[in-house]
Amino acid sequence: MNYEERLQDLLDELDLFQDWTERYEYIISLGKKLPRLDEACKTEDSLIKGCQSRVWLHTEPDNGVLKLYADSDSLITKGLIAVFIRLLSGLPPEEILKADMSKLDKTGLKDHLAPTRANALNSMAVQIKQAAMKMAEHH
């Protein structure tokens, strides 16, 4: 599935929930399902700047696609980065660079997050795009 299809999938799932408490719980559950990030990957370089919580993003190229791995010391932030992983991990860097991240606003997440958490979403998107750019340049 491409980014647009993955995003539509996520939007359809979020529509199943009646209220924001249920949506938060769902997003937190996505974070809990993330595979454990190796401690060696939790470096200063992999920390996402601009996040109130500590969020580590590890990226690696794999046969023409970019794989994303992450962890956080906060459940909601871990859920948010899990959303990005679900939408973007395993896609070619060119597709990640073209992905319209503002379409994530359709989830309503930004409207229901504290400003610092909404800012974290932007920081996550920027760092993922930077990793995709670096990979695309080395192709």
C-alpha angles and dihedrals in degrees: 000000000000127000095270092051092046091049092050089050091053093046090051091051093048089050089063090069121085099210144011095262089062092045091051090050090051093050090048089051089054088055092049089056094057113114114251113272113231111250089233088065093056096090133145088254093055094050111107109236118225097034120122089212125052109264123176121199119191118187131186134177114239121182095323097321132092117239118205127204126176149167137185139191089228124069097217093046090048087053092050093052088046087059090056091047091051092049100041115018113109095021124121112263091243091060092047090052091050094045110117101228091186086073086072085074086075087073088066089227096129092052092055100041129087109258091253091055092046087051088052089059090057092047091050092050092049094050092048091049090049090054090049090049091051091050093047090052091054094053 
